[in-house]
Amino acid sequence: MNHTLLLAELPGGLGMTVIAVFGIVLVIIIFMAIWAGRYTKVGPNQVLIVSGRKHRLIDADGTAQFRGFRVVKGGGTFVIPVIEKVDLLSLELLTIDVQTPEVYTSKGVPVRVDGVAQIKVKGDDISIATAAEQFLSKTTDEIKNVATRRWKVTCARSLVP
């Protein structure tokens, strides 16, 4: 039995109305599924960096600037498919064990500095934007490596005149 023919045979064109309403409901459900799939959420320990379009940013003095990304902290946002790209930036604390080679002071005394460093991205907009520009494409190990190298250079500079 063909159900389409049965609906079309309903009196007063009611069958075509049922088919039209069913089609509209189906289109609405598909649209809602696509929209829900592009909504991206982030927890309180991460930040979404949404890039791909220019975003207007108002400074403290009231002037407007445009930047190629926007920052979403602890919430969610709709990401436009194909036009925008989403990256996650962690705000968690990283602990690094740092060991330097033996360095000689100006008096010729050998010194070896070992320590533990803890690094974290501050939660303000300027720090997040700077971290996004410098560390967004890097893994946690690469970020630790950069921090370790900077720490060793700082220690070496402070010990040698």
Secondary structure, 3 states (H helix, E strand, C coil): CCHHHHHHCCHHHHHHHHHHHHHHHHHHHHHHHHHHHHEEECCCCEEEEEEEEEEEEECCCCCEEEEEEEEEECCEEECCCCCCEEEEEECCCEEEEEECCCEECCCCCEECCEEEEEECCCCCHHHHHHHHHHHCCCCHHHHHHHHHHHHHHHHHHHHCC
